[in-house]
Amino acid sequence: MGERKKPMNLAMSERTRSKIEALKERLDSDSLSEVIRRSVELLEILSDRQSNGDTIVLRTPEGKETEVIILR
C-alpha cells in the first residue's frame, strides 16, 4: 500500500509557481504536487551522488560539458 500523504501549504513567489506550472505542462504531470514530489526525488538523488564524490555533468550534443554543483 502507498505511503499516506499529508497536506502541506507552501508560500512561494509567483515566479516559482510559474516555473512549477511550466514543468507540469512539459512533464505532462497530473498536478503541481506531482511536479514538486518528482523534483524533490531528483534533488535527493543528485545530492546523494554528489556527496558520495560523483560529478554531475551536462553534455550538449556538440560535446560541451558543464559541471552541475548541487551541494555547496
Secondary structure, DSSP 8 states (H G I E B T S, - for coil): -------------HHHHHHHHHHHHHHT-S-HHHHHHHHHHHHHHHHHHHHTT--EEEE-TT--EEEE----
